[in-house]
Amino acid sequence: MLEGEQLRGVFSERDLMRRVVLERLDAEMTPVKDVMSTDIATIDETASLEDAMEAMHAHNCRHLPVTRGTRVVAFLSMRDLMHYELARKDRGSAAHAGVHSRQHVSLKKNLTIPH
């Protein structure tokens, strides 16, 4: 949820299940602002994909807002990272024959983030 350009919270499927369904709240009558997550980890668009994976692990989340300064420019999901990693492994398996590199792979260069 944005207030202007400021991120105020995120409402995920996990929030729906834990804060609405399990609490037996009426989904049609419960304001999102009352059940959204407000302690949100973010990641700068210049961070690496590895940084994003580590942030998701550290914050126990599956989605990260990607920021440019204080503005949210995209959302990154664990699924996005998984698809990228699988595609990278497919492309690199023949070329590298099992050699793994920990090079810096930028979010901005490898994901669709509007400029």
HUUR-V519650 format. One record per backbone hydrogen bond with DSSP energy under -0.5 kcal/mol. NH is the residue of the N-H (numbers start at 1). CO is the residue of the C=O. If there is no record, write none. Layout:
nh=NH co=CO
nh=NH co=CO
This chain:
nh=3 co=6
nh=4 co=2
nh=5 co=3
nh=6 co=3
nh=8 co=1
nh=9 co=1
nh=10 co=37
nh=12 co=10
nh=16 co=12
nh=17 co=13
nh=18 co=14
nh=19 co=15
nh=20 co=15
nh=20 co=16
nh=21 co=16
nh=22 co=17
nh=24 co=21
nh=25 co=20
nh=27 co=25
nh=29 co=26
nh=30 co=26
nh=31 co=29
nh=34 co=31
nh=35 co=31
nh=35 co=32
nh=36 co=32
nh=37 co=10
nh=40 co=38
nh=43 co=65
nh=45 co=67
nh=47 co=44
nh=49 co=105
nh=52 co=48
nh=53 co=49
nh=54 co=50
nh=55 co=51
nh=56 co=52
nh=57 co=53
nh=58 co=54
nh=59 co=55
nh=60 co=56
nh=60 co=57
nh=61 co=56
nh=64 co=76
nh=65 co=41
nh=66 co=74
nh=67 co=43
nh=68 co=71
nh=71 co=68
nh=72 co=5
nh=73 co=66
nh=74 co=66
nh=76 co=64
nh=78 co=62
nh=81 co=77
nh=82 co=78
nh=83 co=79
nh=84 co=80
nh=85 co=81
nh=86 co=82
nh=87 co=83
nh=88 co=84
nh=89 co=85
nh=90 co=86
nh=91 co=87
nh=92 co=88
nh=93 co=89
nh=94 co=90
nh=95 co=91
nh=96 co=92
nh=97 co=93
nh=99 co=96
nh=100 co=98
nh=105 co=103
nh=106 co=104
nh=107 co=47
nh=108 co=45
nh=110 co=106
nh=111 co=107
nh=113 co=111
nh=114 co=73
